[in-house]
Amino acid sequence: MGDPVGVTVRRDERYRQLNDVVREFEDACAEPSVVPALEFFDLHALEIWFGTPPNRLREVLSDLVKRGAPPRSIVGGVYAFLLGDPIETPLLATRLGDAVLPETEMFVRMFEHRLGGRLREASAAAEELSRARVDLHAMFDRRGGWNLFLSTQLGTTAMLAGDLTQALVYFTEARLHPPAPILRFLLREALAKSALIEASEGDLAHAREHLDAARAIPDSTSWTEPGVAAAIAVAEALLAEDGDSANAILADIPAAQLGEIWPFYAVAVNRAYGNVQNYVAADRRLGLLDSMALPRTPGDGYSGSIIPILRASNALCLDNPRAAEQFIALADPALARTQLVRAQLSLSTGQPRRALQQVLEMPEENRELRQVGVWRHALLAAAHLQLDQPAECETVLQRALASVGEFTEQDVRQFEDGVRTFAAQRIEGWPATQRRGSSFARASAATGKNLTEREVQVLQLLTSGRSRDEIAAALFISVNTLKTQLRSVYRKLGVSQRSAAVLEAQRRGIV
């Protein structure tokens, strides 16, 4: 496998590596004057940062500060950051006394908000940072890899905030920067995180391409490499064909290496158990993660929402729309996954028209990820089928075949069984598969415990206070037929009388 497009990775062992830069910096620190170390740090701050374990770097910078490194030097700023102290800006270059890294304050705000799980604040700082950063040069890296670093960090912030399409833009941008072989691990990180996004909600073929490109870049001596390796492993688990293989990969990942990618680990764990339809075990694992002090703000971005989203989906797979409703209420409403699960919830409670509306109202930017597009078509088809609209269902399925590139067996598995049977009979070119549907398909399926459209109509008339005779007349059915439908409604809602049925229907949002 060759190097990624636009990147040249030099494998000559004589070429300068991270540990070479760190050794040269330590030599400069041993000089009687701090000036050589300050000037060297100005030129190689990123290499020193990533090449020196944080505890050791704090010791070295502490010594330089005690020996007179100015607070507004880059050394002083990085040391303050390591201590969690305010950074005095603007930072000044030692040799010229000029202001450097004008984005420092915005970057620190973005990074600290992100590490604290405050994704809305982190996203606001990221937008400000993106507007203020110095444009990259088409041919030369004049900022010591800083623009490459910013692209990777902006991508990570967007990724954790749930703006996955924008995250992919930033990670692609990282691949377009002028070559920086000594910082190749940053490109490897961007590729690994692109693979995570594509494997979880995007294009599986693209995910595999990103993984191949990431693996083609040799490991460096950076202390961040274990985290990149963990991201690659989680992406591999997401792409695994069966649950046992995925769980074996996940079991080998040290928890301490997950860092900020833990939300995608949760997706991988849930998918592994879902592949064997063990939704109880999946929910148990998610509940364990949910009990941990993870960096997140409930309902804020991907980090603050992914566990309740996954648990809501599992609840639907277990025919428990009540629990699903409680979980999904905790998720960020702007996320595509939240919107999709809410539509699934509408289907499960006999409201296909509402499900149609919810899917059609999804913002355009949420439709760009390939897997999201497949899921949208799966829900639209299921809703039309529940509404007994075969022509509309057929149109949706034909569009699905034509709109997402090559339509694969994996795509077919996202459609619930009733739709798959319908498609096999009515849609020319529909791929055949004997494999059971995915967890998404199971959560989208109508079961014997879901209210039908007619039963929802009965509930709506019950809520209006009409008598049984009046309801039967309004629906043009006999009172005996109405009694049969009421018994079904009560059974599905888990109640035994009219008033309780009305209250439960209102609680679920059915009426």
Buried (B, 14 or more C-beta within 10 A) or exposed (E): EEBBEEBEBEEEEEEEBBBBBBEBBBEBBEEEEBBBBBBBBBBBBBBBBBBBEEEEBBEBBBBBBEEEBBBBBBBBBBBBBBEEEEBBBBBBBBEEEEEBBEBBBBBBBBBBBBEEBBBBBBBBBBBBBBEEBEEBEEEEBEBBBBBBBBBBBBBBBBBBBBBBBBBBBBBBBBBEBBBBBBBBBBBBBBBBBBBBBBBBBBBBEBBBBBBEBBBBBEEBEBBBBBBBBBBBBBBBBBBBEEBEBBBEBBEEBEEEBBBBBBBBBBBBBBBBBBBBBBBEBBBEBBEEBBEEEBBBBEBBBBBBBBBBBBBBBBBBBBBBBBBBBBBBEBBBEBBBBBBBBBBBBBBBBBBBBBBBEBBEEBEEEBBBBBBBBBBBBBBBBBBBBBBEBEEBBBBBBBBBBEBBEEBBEBBBBBBBBBBBEBBEEBBEEBBEBEEEBBBBBBBBBBEEBBBBEBBBBBBBBBBEEBEBEEBBBBBEBEEEEBEEBBEBBBEBBEBEEBEEBBEBBEEBEBB
